[in-house]
Amino acid sequence: MEALRKAGADVIDMHRVGGGFPDLLICYGGYLTLMEVKSPTGKLNKAELRWHERHGVEMPVHIVHSVDEALRTIGIETEST
């Protein structure tokens, strides 16, 4: 969240909502982005999979495994790319 905020994004931590709802709601560049944050080897749990199946078409969720990946998802190129 810190890196996204430093890049100028508004970030709302949603991880306590539960029910498979994505971890972060991000507003950047006039767009809203839903983001699921996972460890480098992390996978979606059952509740997250159900949420994606039910809502993922209308509201795509970006699954990220690193800070660089999160930044690239909102359109910010990083030094490692």
Residue frames relative to the residue before (quaternion, step in Angstrom):
aa qw qx qy qz dx dy dz
M 1.0000 0.0000 0.0000 0.0000 0.00 0.00 0.00
E 0.6270 0.5646 -0.3361 0.4184 3.54 0.99 -0.85
A 0.6749 0.4930 -0.2990 0.4605 3.60 0.87 -0.92
L 0.6448 0.5113 -0.3210 0.4688 3.59 0.99 -0.79
R 0.6620 0.4965 -0.3013 0.4738 3.57 0.98 -0.83
K 0.6343 0.5232 -0.3309 0.4632 3.60 0.99 -0.79
A 0.6623 0.4974 -0.2947 0.4765 3.57 1.16 -0.63
G 0.6306 -0.5747 0.3207 0.4114 3.59 1.28 -0.04
A 0.5162 0.6455 -0.4180 0.3771 3.58 1.25 0.10
D 0.3579 -0.6495 0.6149 0.2683 3.52 -1.26 0.51
V 0.0607 -0.8159 0.5744 -0.0240 3.58 -0.69 1.11
I 0.1004 -0.7685 0.6305 0.0427 3.54 -0.89 1.00
D 0.3330 -0.7440 0.5531 0.1723 3.54 -0.74 1.14
M 0.0638 -0.8332 0.5487 -0.0258 3.57 -0.47 1.24
H 0.3764 0.7887 -0.4493 0.1854 3.59 1.25 -0.03
R 0.6649 0.5083 -0.3121 0.4496 3.63 1.15 -0.44
V 0.4478 0.6950 -0.4593 0.3249 3.61 1.23 -0.12
G 0.2591 -0.8021 0.4981 0.2033 3.57 1.00 -0.82
G 0.6952 0.4909 -0.3406 0.3997 3.54 -1.31 -0.17
G 0.6575 -0.5216 0.3093 0.4472 3.57 1.21 0.36
F 0.4057 0.7159 -0.4826 0.3000 3.59 1.28 -0.02
P 0.5809 -0.6155 0.4039 0.3473 3.63 -0.98 0.79
D 0.6264 -0.5986 0.3822 0.3212 3.53 -1.24 0.65
L 0.8300 0.1371 -0.0183 0.5403 3.58 0.89 -0.92
L 0.1583 -0.7108 0.6759 0.1135 3.50 -1.25 0.69
I 0.0532 -0.8283 0.5561 -0.0433 3.55 -0.55 1.21
C 0.1100 -0.7518 0.6466 0.0687 3.54 -1.05 0.85
Y 0.2143 0.7594 -0.5830 0.1938 3.55 -0.66 1.15
G 0.8539 0.0873 -0.0817 0.5066 3.55 -0.92 0.90
G 0.6882 -0.4906 0.2814 0.4544 3.56 1.12 0.62
Y 0.6738 0.4592 -0.2922 0.4997 3.59 1.26 0.14
L 0.3136 -0.6974 0.6081 0.2134 3.53 -1.26 0.57
T 0.0581 -0.7879 0.6131 -0.0027 3.55 -0.97 0.91
L 0.2345 -0.7313 0.6238 0.1452 3.53 -1.05 0.87
M 0.0459 -0.8189 0.5716 -0.0241 3.56 -0.84 0.99
E 0.1872 -0.7339 0.6452 0.1004 3.52 -1.05 0.90
V 0.2026 -0.8028 0.5547 0.0818 3.58 -0.62 1.14
K 0.0022 -0.8007 0.5968 -0.0514 3.56 -0.77 1.09
S 0.5663 -0.5419 0.4853 0.3874 3.54 -1.29 0.39
P 0.7238 -0.4439 0.2826 0.4464 3.62 -1.19 0.25
T 0.7753 0.2717 -0.1690 0.5446 3.62 1.07 -0.60
G 0.4082 0.7573 -0.4369 0.2626 3.58 1.29 0.08
K 0.1645 -0.7682 0.6142 0.0747 3.54 -1.21 0.67
L 0.6153 -0.5430 0.4198 0.3877 3.54 -1.28 0.36
N 0.3658 -0.6985 0.5625 0.2489 3.57 -1.10 0.70
K 0.7465 -0.4231 0.2648 0.4401 3.60 -1.28 0.12
A 0.6586 0.5046 -0.3147 0.4610 3.59 0.93 -0.86
E 0.6482 0.5094 -0.3141 0.4709 3.59 0.99 -0.81
L 0.6354 0.5243 -0.3279 0.4625 3.60 0.97 -0.82
R 0.6485 0.5077 -0.3178 0.4698 3.61 0.95 -0.85
W 0.6454 0.5167 -0.3293 0.4560 3.59 0.93 -0.87
H 0.6559 0.5125 -0.3064 0.4618 3.58 0.93 -0.92
E 0.6559 0.5116 -0.3146 0.4573 3.58 0.95 -0.84
R 0.7167 0.4572 -0.2520 0.4624 3.58 0.96 -0.85
H 0.8371 0.2175 -0.0646 0.4978 3.59 0.89 -0.89
G 0.4880 0.7318 -0.3985 0.2600 3.59 1.20 -0.34
V 0.6125 0.5456 -0.3617 0.4431 3.60 1.14 -0.49
E 0.7208 0.4313 -0.2459 0.4837 3.56 0.89 -0.94
M 0.7947 0.1243 -0.0253 0.5936 3.56 1.06 -0.84
P 0.2060 -0.8113 0.5318 0.1287 3.59 0.13 1.21
V 0.2134 -0.7527 0.6123 0.1141 3.53 -1.09 0.80
H 0.2710 -0.7584 0.5752 0.1434 3.55 -0.84 1.02
I 0.2156 -0.7661 0.5956 0.1090 3.55 -0.75 1.08
V 0.0362 -0.8175 0.5741 -0.0271 3.57 -0.62 1.15
H 0.2397 -0.7907 0.5562 0.0897 3.52 -1.15 0.79
S 0.7810 0.1759 -0.1177 0.5875 3.60 1.27 0.08
V 0.6512 -0.4951 0.4002 0.4131 3.55 -1.31 0.27
D 0.6502 0.5212 -0.3242 0.4477 3.59 0.89 -0.90
E 0.6516 0.5137 -0.3112 0.4632 3.56 0.97 -0.85
A 0.6370 0.5220 -0.3231 0.4662 3.60 1.00 -0.80
L 0.6665 0.4941 -0.3011 0.4701 3.59 0.92 -0.88
R 0.6527 0.5058 -0.3178 0.4660 3.61 0.92 -0.85
T 0.6042 0.5828 -0.3509 0.4149 3.58 1.06 -0.74
I 0.7410 0.3560 -0.2249 0.5231 3.61 1.02 -0.68
G 0.6603 -0.5740 0.2859 0.3909 3.58 1.26 0.33
I 0.5532 0.5806 -0.4113 0.4332 3.57 1.20 0.39
E 0.3040 -0.7558 0.5552 0.1676 3.55 -0.59 1.16
T 0.2535 -0.7679 0.5749 0.1248 3.54 -1.02 0.83
E 0.6773 -0.5090 0.3500 0.3996 3.54 -1.28 0.32
S 0.6700 0.5114 -0.3098 0.4400 3.59 1.10 -0.60
T 0.6607 0.4815 -0.3308 0.4715 3.62 1.22 -0.01
